[in-house]
Amino acid sequence: MRWIAAIALVVGLAGLAFSDERRAPGVRQARSVGSPQDGRLLHGRRLRETPFIEILPHAAPRGRRFGTEELVGVLTRAAGAVADKHPGSTLRVADLSARGGGDVHMHASHESGRDADVAFYLRDAGGADARPPRFVKMIVGRSADGSLVFDAARNWTFVEALVADRRTTVTHVFVAEHLKALLVAEARAAGARPGRIERAEAILTQPRGAFPHDNHFHIRVACAPEDRPECVDGTRRSRRR
Ligand SMILES: [Zn+2]
């Protein structure tokens, strides 16, 4: 019977590889079902590491790297936009959804392939790019010990790319109010288009009565039209990250 198991394994692995990596580019296969808090993900696309996307070491073994094409696409494009404008920048990503979606330990949402947690772009006190291997809490623009600084310029470039993306509608970027204020001030100082600032102000949100999101961005994208009505945008706020 061992050969049956071996064949099943090979077929299974081939299937997994096909579902994640070998699909034709541009073909939309992932489907988000249900809401971020109670949902599933069918044929999710795996977020791949690139020269400007890195999976945080604590998150990598959990394997929550799956999302819809819209989510994976917008993260990849926005990270690329930051790296174009600020060479050497890397977006550090933690959890998206599990393969297949569903309950994810430590998160109230992240169930339907439309949520992602990403670290802030940070600098050290001397102004150099800093990439700590974890999320770092910001207290008014700095870490508690003052050694790391919220890089408003790069974080605004990232948020602007999310807002301006033509293929994906980002509905929420959960982040603490004091960091939102820094981002909006940066956008104004940088002369960003008023329409983009207005849109950013609408989607940058500190969830009320919940984890304040002062150590990472939580990004949520809209249901793709093709996934409705099974996909539900959902307005319930995330209690945890
Ligand atoms: Zn989250």
Residues whose N, C-alpha, C, O or C-beta is under 5 A from the ligand:
A	BS01	ZN	A116 D117 H218 R241
